[in-house]
Amino acid sequence: MPKILYKKYDKKKIAALPRVNFEGRIVVILTEGETRKAVDYLLTQPILGIDTETRPSFKKGHQNRVALLQVSTPDICFLFRLNYTNISPAIVYLLEDTSVLKVGLSLHDDIISLKRRKMFQPGYFFDLQEHVSEIGIEDRSLQKLYANLFGLKISKSQQLSNWEADVLTQKQKLYAATDAWACIQLYNELLRLKHTGDYLLVDEEEEAGKNL
């Protein structure tokens, strides 16, 4: 039976879905030495999920610098605290790497934020937002895409928390790791659906119009 997908997922349905969280190991990176070891490991992997977090600014016209870079494999996520390490040479090496696929969402914005800390030449990246339309999905947010493809909810409760705090809370760490890890899951499912065609795309607005 084909998987039912929606052109646009109804946000009101998300609250009732079961929550999904990253269940692997989370490692917080605070020093250059730790960064080098983490990058060496990450560049042995076939695919990485990537995301960033920035402390929100409530002052008009002011934007804080990106504070966290999270990079995940399917079972371990590294949280690089850029407000401690900045964009070190090892992180530049990771971001410019052209051999390991790095999957994210709205990568254009993430890359601009990272470049504000240090210029680099982006390597091998895949932006999910640029490819979900290939199977007819119009939504672009991580939460809606995950709900659509997996029927599970990614919590966004920590999105506006302080990402420059001296110590990240367990909820912050889990939130950050889940966002990066989820990109891998979405990428793998997107490729599977494109390869098999095993889905049925539904336009809820059209269906609602027919029932009037």
C-alpha positions in Angstrom: 0.0 0.0 0.0 1.5 3.4 -1.0 2.4 5.9 1.6 0.0 8.9 1.8 1.7 12.2 1.5 0.3 15.7 1.5 1.2 18.6 -0.8 0.8 20.8 2.3 0.6 19.3 5.8 -2.0 20.7 8.1 -0.1 22.2 11.0 -3.0 21.7 13.3 -2.5 18.0 13.1 1.1 18.0 14.4 0.2 18.6 18.1 -1.5 15.2 18.3 1.3 13.2 16.7 3.7 11.1 18.8 7.0 12.9 19.5 10.3 11.7 18.0 13.7 12.4 19.6 17.3 11.5 18.7 18.2 8.4 20.7 21.9 8.3 20.0 24.9 9.8 21.8 25.3 13.5 22.1 28.8 15.0 22.5 29.3 18.7 23.3 32.5 20.2 21.8 34.1 23.1 23.6 37.8 23.1 22.5 39.9 23.1 19.4 41.4 19.7 20.3 37.9 18.2 20.7 36.9 19.8 17.4 39.7 18.1 15.5 38.9 14.7 16.9 35.2 15.1 16.1 35.8 16.3 12.6 38.3 13.4 11.9 35.5 11.0 13.0 32.7 12.7 11.1 34.7 12.7 7.8 34.8 8.8 8.0 31.0 8.7 7.7 29.0 8.3 4.5 26.3 10.9 5.4 25.9 13.7 8.0 22.9 15.8 9.1 23.7 19.4 9.8 22.0 22.4 11.4 22.8 25.6 13.4 21.3 27.5 16.3 21.5 31.2 17.2 20.4 33.0 20.3 17.3 34.9 19.4 17.4 38.7 19.4 14.4 40.7 20.5 16.0 44.0 19.6 15.0 45.4 16.2 17.8 45.3 13.6 20.1 43.3 15.8 21.1 39.7 14.9 23.3 37.5 17.1 26.1 35.4 15.7 25.4 31.7 15.2 26.3 30.0 18.5 25.9 26.3 17.7 26.8 23.9 14.8 25.3 20.5 15.2 26.5 17.7 13.0 25.0 14.2 13.3 25.5 10.7 12.1 22.6 8.2 12.4 23.8 7.4 16.0 26.0 10.2 17.3 25.7 14.0 17.2 28.4 16.5 17.9 27.4 19.9 19.2 30.1 22.5 18.3 29.7 25.5 20.6 30.9 28.2 18.3 30.6 30.9 21.0 33.5 29.0 22.6 35.5 27.7 19.6 34.5 30.1 16.8 34.9 28.6 13.3 38.2 26.9 13.9 40.4 25.5 11.0 39.0 22.0 11.7 35.4 23.2 11.3 36.4 25.0 8.0 37.9 21.8 6.8 34.6 20.0 7.6 32.5 22.6 5.9 34.6 22.7 2.8 34.9 18.9 2.5 33.7 17.6 -0.8 33.7 13.9 -0.1 31.1 13.4 2.7 27.4 14.4 2.0 26.0 16.9 4.5 22.3 17.2 4.5 20.3 20.1 6.0 17.3 22.3 5.7 17.4 25.9 4.6 21.2 25.5 4.3 21.5 28.9 2.5 20.6 30.7 5.7 22.9 28.4 7.8 25.8 29.0 5.5 25.3 32.7 5.5 25.3 32.7 9.3 28.4 30.6 9.5 30.2 32.8 7.0 29.5 35.8 9.2 31.9 34.2 11.7 34.5 33.0 9.1 34.5 32.8 5.3 34.8 29.4 3.7 33.9 27.7 0.5 30.9 25.3 1.0 31.6 21.7 0.1 29.2 18.8 -0.5 25.8 19.9 0.8 22.2 18.8 0.0 19.4 21.1 1.0 16.2 19.2 1.5 14.1 22.4 0.8 15.4 22.4 -2.8 14.4 18.7 -3.4 11.1 17.8 -1.6 9.3 19.5 -4.5 10.5 16.6 -6.7 7.9 14.4 -5.1 5.3 17.2 -5.0 5.6 18.4 -1.4 5.3 22.2 -1.0 6.1 22.5 2.7 9.6 23.6 3.7 9.7 23.4 7.5 11.5 20.5 9.2 8.5 19.9 11.5 6.0 19.7 8.7 8.2 17.6 6.5 8.9 15.1 9.3 5.2 14.9 10.2 4.3 14.4 6.5 6.9 11.7 5.8 6.9 9.8 9.1 3.7 10.8 11.0 5.8 12.0 14.0 6.3 15.3 15.7 9.6 17.2 16.2 9.2 19.5 19.1 10.2 23.2 18.5 9.9 24.2 22.2 13.6 25.0 22.6 14.0 27.0 19.3 14.0 30.4 21.0 16.1 29.4 24.1 19.5 30.9 24.9 22.1 29.1 22.7 24.9 31.1 24.2 24.2 29.9 27.8 27.3 28.8 29.8 25.9 25.3 29.9 23.3 23.9 27.5 20.3 22.1 29.1 19.5 18.5 28.3 16.4 19.8 26.5 18.5 22.1 24.4 21.0 19.4 23.5 18.3 16.9 22.6 16.5 19.5 20.5 19.6 20.4 18.6 20.7 16.8 18.0 17.2 15.8 16.8 17.1 18.6 14.2 20.4 17.5 12.7 19.7 13.8 12.8 16.2 14.2 11.4 17.7 15.6 8.2 19.4 12.2 7.5 16.1 10.4 8.0 14.3 12.8 5.7 17.0 12.4 3.0 16.9 8.6 3.1 13.1 8.5 2.9 13.1 11.1 0.1 15.5 9.0 -1.9 13.5 5.8 -1.2 10.2 7.4 -2.4 11.8 8.9 -5.5 13.3 5.5 -6.4 10.2 3.4 -5.7 7.4 5.8 -6.4 5.6 4.1 -3.5 3.5 7.1 -2.4 0.2 8.8 -3.1 0.2 12.6 -3.1 -3.0 14.2 -1.7 -4.0 17.8 -2.0 -6.3 18.4 1.1 -7.5 21.7 -0.3 -8.7 20.1 -3.5 -10.3 17.2 -1.5 -12.1 19.7 0.7 -13.4 21.6 -2.4 -14.8 18.4 -3.9 -16.8 17.8 -0.7 -18.4 21.2 -0.5 
